């Protein structure tokens, strides 16, 4: 951050002291509690604001500007380091099947469920890495417990991680069991990969067995899909590819699986799916990136009105 060289000497000291105070405060929050919310950060920053006499309105404005810059910097660092995924408030608790994008934004999100899983998760990661693509992985708690190093690799290679419950069960669960299924998985994702996820996908897309209600009330974005590979039924590779493209569209979310069984067909089909999307002019984004694009679109349209 550049120093404002035009500040008078007393103002320079004031801003320097403030910057040091806030830097230490924010640094401590990131070390001790990296999943601190934006609201909590703002509250802490406001508490540390140095009282400024009314005559020094210009200095006060500079301090407020510095606070906003530092807050933005913290948010960017948190997102890069994977502490949390930036979601607009209107996505929190919402159910999302695809993004509504303006014309010309031909992007799609590849998502993978039921991992981490021996062999197939690593194979999917290899393919994504070779193609310079970031995916979104909805992981199962008990599989994280069994294969933590695979989840660490998912995070280390820059992919997004979402919650897919602990046991991947379909039957109805009371509030206490549903809370266990979701909260324990989120906690283990954080312990293993350093990610405090706010993305949730209900097993089987079932919205009525308790886990989706818990996730919604806990402000997770509930991420469904607009294009289903149906790879869980282990179709032939050409059929799997056709399933993906049958309803593929800009802003879409593709459902595939890297875990939960034999995923050799998915692994075999994935390079062809990527190539076909690229031939059709698509780019690839993660789910948070997709939602951010929609949010910017809506704000741009609103500003034009």
Number of C-alpha atoms within 10 A of each C-alpha: 7 4 9 11 8 8 15 11 9 10 18 16 12 17 20 14 13 19 16 11 15 21 15 12 15 19 14 12 16 16 9 10 11 19 18 15 12 14 9 11 17 14 11 15 21 13 9 13 15 13 7 13 9 9 8 10 11 13 20 20 11 15 21 15 12 17 19 14 13 18 18 13 13 18 19 14 14 19 14 12 16 24 21 24 23 18 17 12 10 10 18 18 21 16 18 17 16 23 22 17 20 14 7 7 14 17 22 23 25 23 25 21 24 26 25 32 25 16 15 22 24 18 18 22 21 13 16 19 14 10 12 10 19 21 24 24 30 27 29 29 28 19 21 23 16 12 15 20 14 22 24 17 16 22 20 13 14 17 19 23 31 29 32 27 29 22 15 17 16 16 9 13 15 11 14 11 14 21 20 15 24 24 19 17 26 26 17 20 26 18 12 16 22 19 26 22 23 22 28 27 27 25 22 11 13 16 15 13 18 21 30 26 19 22 26 16 12 15 18 24 26 25 22 22 19 17 21 21 22 17 24 19 10 16 15 12 18 11 14 23 22 14 17 20 16 11 13 17 17 19 26 23 29 24 20 25 26 30 22 17 14 17 23 17 18 26 23 14 18 21 15 14 17 19 13 14 17 13 10 10 11 18 16 20 22 23 29 19 16 21 22 17 20 18 18 12 15 15 12 11 10 9 8 7 6
